[in-house]
Amino acid sequence: MTPSRRAFDRPLVTISGDIKNRITPMSELFVRYKIVDPSIILSADITLVNAKGYVWHKSSMTNGVIPQSGIDTEARW
Protein backbone atom coordinates (compact mmCIF):
# COMPACT_ATOMS: atom_id res chain seq x y z
CA MET A 1 0.00 0.00 0.00
CA THR A 2 1.32 3.44 -0.92
CA PRO A 3 1.65 5.90 1.98
CA SER A 4 -0.66 8.88 1.90
CA ARG A 5 0.51 12.46 1.46
CA ARG A 6 -0.22 13.09 5.14
CA ALA A 7 2.27 10.38 6.09
CA PHE A 8 4.99 12.56 4.57
CA ASP A 9 3.62 15.97 5.61
CA ARG A 10 3.75 15.37 9.34
CA PRO A 11 7.47 14.49 9.62
CA LEU A 12 8.44 17.31 7.25
CA VAL A 13 7.18 19.86 9.76
CA THR A 14 9.92 18.83 12.19
CA ILE A 15 12.82 19.03 9.72
CA SER A 16 15.20 21.90 10.32
CA GLY A 17 14.84 25.16 8.42
CA ASP A 18 18.08 24.75 6.47
CA ILE A 19 16.79 21.77 4.54
CA LYS A 20 16.92 23.67 1.23
CA ASN A 21 20.61 24.34 1.82
CA ARG A 22 21.13 20.60 2.20
CA ILE A 23 18.98 19.47 -0.72
CA THR A 24 20.59 21.74 -3.33
CA PRO A 25 24.13 20.29 -3.09
CA MET A 26 22.71 16.76 -2.99
CA SER A 27 20.71 17.33 -6.15
CA GLU A 28 23.77 18.80 -7.88
CA LEU A 29 25.74 15.67 -7.00
CA PHE A 30 22.93 13.45 -8.33
CA VAL A 31 23.08 15.30 -11.65
CA ARG A 32 26.88 15.21 -11.80
CA TYR A 33 27.01 11.44 -11.22
CA LYS A 34 24.07 10.90 -13.61
CA ILE A 35 21.82 9.44 -10.93
CA VAL A 36 19.07 11.75 -12.15
CA ASP A 37 18.44 13.40 -15.50
CA PRO A 38 17.51 17.10 -15.10
CA SER A 39 16.01 17.18 -18.61
CA ILE A 40 13.13 15.03 -17.38
CA ILE A 41 10.60 17.38 -15.83
CA LEU A 42 7.79 15.00 -15.04
CA SER A 43 6.33 14.22 -11.69
CA ALA A 44 3.20 12.51 -10.57
CA ASP A 45 1.33 11.99 -7.38
CA ILE A 46 -1.93 10.44 -6.33
CA THR A 47 -3.83 13.67 -5.78
CA LEU A 48 -7.44 13.26 -6.77
CA VAL A 49 -8.72 15.69 -9.37
CA ASN A 50 -12.40 16.55 -9.31
CA ALA A 51 -14.07 16.04 -12.64
CA LYS A 52 -16.42 18.70 -13.90
CA GLY A 53 -19.77 17.83 -15.34
CA TYR A 54 -22.16 15.00 -14.75
CA VAL A 55 -21.50 11.54 -13.35
CA TRP A 56 -21.59 8.68 -15.83
CA HIS A 57 -22.64 5.68 -13.78
CA LYS A 58 -20.95 2.36 -14.44
CA SER A 59 -24.19 0.62 -15.46
CA SER A 60 -24.85 3.31 -18.07
CA MET A 61 -21.23 3.14 -19.18
CA THR A 62 -21.42 -0.64 -19.61
CA ASN A 63 -24.65 -0.34 -21.61
CA GLY A 64 -23.29 2.52 -23.72
CA VAL A 65 -26.02 4.88 -22.51
CA ILE A 66 -25.04 8.55 -22.26
CA PRO A 67 -27.67 10.06 -19.94
CA GLN A 68 -26.80 13.74 -20.53
CA SER A 69 -24.66 15.70 -22.91
CA GLY A 70 -21.41 17.02 -21.46
CA ILE A 71 -20.21 13.72 -20.07
CA ASP A 72 -16.62 12.83 -20.85
CA THR A 73 -17.02 9.40 -22.42
CA GLU A 74 -13.26 8.76 -22.29
CA ALA A 75 -12.99 9.30 -18.52
CA ARG A 76 -12.73 6.28 -16.24
CA TRP A 77 -12.80 5.80 -12.49
Distance bins in CASP14 RR format, pairs under 12 A and 6 or more apart:
PFRMAT RR
TARGET T0000
AUTHOR 0000-0000-0000
RMODE 2
METHOD distances of the structure
MODEL  1
1 7 0 0 0 0 0 1 0 0 0 0 0
1 46 0 0 0 0 0 1 0 0 0 0 0
2 8 0 0 0 0 0 1 0 0 0 0 0
2 44 0 0 0 0 0 1 0 0 0 0 0
2 45 0 0 0 0 1 0 0 0 0 0 0
2 46 1 0 0 1 0 0 0 0 0 0 0
3 9 0 0 0 0 0 1 0 0 0 0 0
3 10 0 0 0 0 0 1 0 0 0 0 0
3 11 0 0 0 0 0 1 0 0 0 0 0
3 45 0 0 0 0 0 1 0 0 0 0 0
3 46 0 0 0 0 1 0 0 0 0 0 0
4 10 0 0 0 0 0 1 0 0 0 0 0
4 45 0 0 0 0 0 1 0 0 0 0 0
4 46 0 0 0 0 1 0 0 0 0 0 0
4 47 0 0 0 0 0 1 0 0 0 0 0
4 48 0 0 0 0 0 1 0 0 0 0 0
5 11 0 0 0 0 0 1 0 0 0 0 0
5 12 0 0 0 0 0 1 0 0 0 0 0
5 45 1 0 0 1 0 0 0 0 0 0 0
5 46 1 0 0 1 0 0 0 0 0 0 0
5 47 1 0 0 1 0 0 0 0 0 0 0
5 48 0 0 0 0 0 1 0 0 0 0 0
6 12 0 0 0 0 0 1 0 0 0 0 0
6 13 0 0 0 0 0 1 0 0 0 0 0
6 46 0 0 0 0 0 1 0 0 0 0 0
7 46 0 0 0 0 0 1 0 0 0 0 0
8 14 0 0 0 0 0 1 0 0 0 0 0
8 15 0 0 0 0 0 1 0 0 0 0 0
8 45 0 0 0 0 0 1 0 0 0 0 0
8 46 0 0 0 0 0 1 0 0 0 0 0
9 15 0 0 0 0 0 1 0 0 0 0 0
11 19 0 0 0 0 0 1 0 0 0 0 0
12 19 0 0 0 0 1 0 0 0 0 0 0
12 23 0 0 0 0 0 1 0 0 0 0 0
13 19 0 0 0 0 0 1 0 0 0 0 0
15 21 0 0 0 0 0 1 0 0 0 0 0
15 22 0 0 0 0 1 0 0 0 0 0 0
15 23 0 0 0 0 0 1 0 0 0 0 0
16 22 0 0 0 0 1 0 0 0 0 0 0
16 23 0 0 0 0 0 1 0 0 0 0 0
17 23 0 0 0 0 0 1 0 0 0 0 0
18 24 0 0 0 0 0 1 0 0 0 0 0
18 25 0 0 0 0 0 1 0 0 0 0 0
19 25 0 0 0 0 0 1 0 0 0 0 0
19 26 0 0 0 0 0 1 0 0 0 0 0
20 26 0 0 0 0 0 1 0 0 0 0 0
20 27 0 0 0 0 0 1 0 0 0 0 0
21 27 0 0 0 0 0 1 0 0 0 0 0
22 28 0 0 0 0 0 1 0 0 0 0 0
22 29 0 0 0 0 0 1 0 0 0 0 0
23 29 0 0 0 0 0 1 0 0 0 0 0
23 30 0 0 0 0 0 1 0 0 0 0 0
24 30 0 0 0 0 0 1 0 0 0 0 0
24 31 0 0 0 0 0 1 0 0 0 0 0
25 31 0 0 0 0 0 1 0 0 0 0 0
25 32 0 0 0 0 0 1 0 0 0 0 0
26 32 0 0 0 0 0 1 0 0 0 0 0
26 33 0 0 0 0 0 1 0 0 0 0 0
26 35 0 0 0 0 1 0 0 0 0 0 0
26 36 0 0 0 0 0 1 0 0 0 0 0
27 33 0 0 0 0 0 1 0 0 0 0 0
27 35 0 0 0 0 1 0 0 0 0 0 0
27 36 1 0 0 1 0 0 0 0 0 0 0
27 37 0 0 0 0 0 1 0 0 0 0 0
27 38 0 0 0 0 1 0 0 0 0 0 0
28 35 0 0 0 0 0 1 0 0 0 0 0
28 36 0 0 0 0 0 1 0 0 0 0 0
28 38 0 0 0 0 1 0 0 0 0 0 0
29 35 1 0 0 1 0 0 0 0 0 0 0
29 36 0 0 0 0 1 0 0 0 0 0 0
30 36 1 0 1 0 0 0 0 0 0 0 0
30 37 0 0 0 0 1 0 0 0 0 0 0
30 38 0 0 0 0 1 0 0 0 0 0 0
31 37 0 0 0 0 1 0 0 0 0 0 0
31 38 1 0 1 0 0 0 0 0 0 0 0
31 39 0 0 0 0 0 1 0 0 0 0 0
31 40 0 0 0 0 0 1 0 0 0 0 0
32 38 0 0 0 0 0 1 0 0 0 0 0
36 42 0 0 0 0 0 1 0 0 0 0 0
36 43 0 0 0 0 0 1 0 0 0 0 0
48 77 0 0 0 0 0 1 0 0 0 0 0
49 75 0 0 0 0 0 1 0 0 0 0 0
50 75 0 0 0 0 0 1 0 0 0 0 0
51 70 0 0 0 0 0 1 0 0 0 0 0
51 71 0 0 0 0 1 0 0 0 0 0 0
51 72 1 0 0 1 0 0 0 0 0 0 0
51 74 0 0 0 0 0 1 0 0 0 0 0
51 75 1 0 0 1 0 0 0 0 0 0 0
51 76 0 0 0 0 0 1 0 0 0 0 0
51 77 0 0 0 0 0 1 0 0 0 0 0
52 70 0 0 0 0 1 0 0 0 0 0 0
52 71 0 0 0 0 0 1 0 0 0 0 0
52 72 0 0 0 0 1 0 0 0 0 0 0
52 75 0 0 0 0 0 1 0 0 0 0 0
53 67 0 0 0 0 0 1 0 0 0 0 0
53 68 0 0 0 0 1 0 0 0 0 0 0
53 69 0 0 0 0 0 1 0 0 0 0 0
53 70 1 0 0 1 0 0 0 0 0 0 0
53 71 1 0 0 1 0 0 0 0 0 0 0
53 72 1 0 0 1 0 0 0 0 0 0 0
53 75 0 0 0 0 1 0 0 0 0 0 0
54 60 0 0 0 0 0 1 0 0 0 0 0
54 66 0 0 0 0 1 0 0 0 0 0 0
54 67 1 0 0 1 0 0 0 0 0 0 0
54 68 1 0 1 0 0 0 0 0 0 0 0
54 69 0 0 0 0 1 0 0 0 0 0 0
54 70 1 0 0 1 0 0 0 0 0 0 0
54 71 1 0 1 0 0 0 0 0 0 0 0
54 72 0 0 0 0 1 0 0 0 0 0 0
54 73 0 0 0 0 0 1 0 0 0 0 0
54 75 0 0 0 0 0 1 0 0 0 0 0
55 61 0 0 0 0 0 1 0 0 0 0 0
55 66 0 0 0 0 0 1 0 0 0 0 0
55 67 0 0 0 0 1 0 0 0 0 0 0
55 68 0 0 0 0 1 0 0 0 0 0 0
55 70 0 0 0 0 0 1 0 0 0 0 0
55 71 0 0 0 0 1 0 0 0 0 0 0
55 72 0 0 0 0 0 1 0 0 0 0 0
55 75 0 0 0 0 0 1 0 0 0 0 0
55 77 0 0 0 0 0 1 0 0 0 0 0
56 62 0 0 0 0 0 1 0 0 0 0 0
56 63 0 0 0 0 0 1 0 0 0 0 0
56 64 0 0 0 0 1 0 0 0 0 0 0
56 65 0 0 0 0 1 0 0 0 0 0 0
56 66 1 0 0 1 0 0 0 0 0 0 0
56 67 1 0 0 1 0 0 0 0 0 0 0
56 68 0 0 0 0 1 0 0 0 0 0 0
56 69 0 0 0 0 0 1 0 0 0 0 0
56 70 0 0 0 0 1 0 0 0 0 0 0
56 71 1 0 1 0 0 0 0 0 0 0 0
56 72 1 0 0 1 0 0 0 0 0 0 0
56 73 1 0 0 1 0 0 0 0 0 0 0
56 74 0 0 0 0 0 1 0 0 0 0 0
56 75 1 0 0 1 0 0 0 0 0 0 0
56 76 0 0 0 0 1 0 0 0 0 0 0
56 77 0 0 0 0 1 0 0 0 0 0 0
57 63 0 0 0 0 1 0 0 0 0 0 0
57 64 0 0 0 0 0 1 0 0 0 0 0
57 65 0 0 0 0 1 0 0 0 0 0 0
57 66 0 0 0 0 0 1 0 0 0 0 0
57 67 1 0 0 1 0 0 0 0 0 0 0
57 68 0 0 0 0 0 1 0 0 0 0 0
57 71 0 0 0 0 0 1 0 0 0 0 0
57 77 0 0 0 0 0 1 0 0 0 0 0
58 64 0 0 0 0 0 1 0 0 0 0 0
58 65 0 0 0 0 0 1 0 0 0 0 0
58 75 0 0 0 0 0 1 0 0 0 0 0
58 76 0 0 0 0 1 0 0 0 0 0 0
58 77 1 0 0 1 0 0 0 0 0 0 0
59 65 0 0 0 0 1 0 0 0 0 0 0
59 67 0 0 0 0 0 1 0 0 0 0 0
60 66 1 0 0 1 0 0 0 0 0 0 0
60 67 1 0 1 0 0 0 0 0 0 0 0
60 68 0 0 0 0 1 0 0 0 0 0 0
60 71 0 0 0 0 1 0 0 0 0 0 0
60 73 0 0 0 0 0 1 0 0 0 0 0
61 67 0 0 0 0 0 1 0 0 0 0 0
61 71 0 0 0 0 1 0 0 0 0 0 0
61 72 0 0 0 0 0 1 0 0 0 0 0
61 73 0 0 0 0 1 0 0 0 0 0 0
61 74 0 0 0 0 0 1 0 0 0 0 0
61 75 0 0 0 0 1 0 0 0 0 0 0
61 76 0 0 0 0 1 0 0 0 0 0 0
61 77 0 0 0 0 1 0 0 0 0 0 0
64 71 0 0 0 0 0 1 0 0 0 0 0
64 73 0 0 0 0 1 0 0 0 0 0 0
65 71 0 0 0 0 0 1 0 0 0 0 0
65 73 0 0 0 0 0 1 0 0 0 0 0
66 72 0 0 0 0 0 1 0 0 0 0 0
66 73 1 0 0 1 0 0 0 0 0 0 0
66 74 0 0 0 0 0 1 0 0 0 0 0
67 73 0 0 0 0 0 1 0 0 0 0 0
END
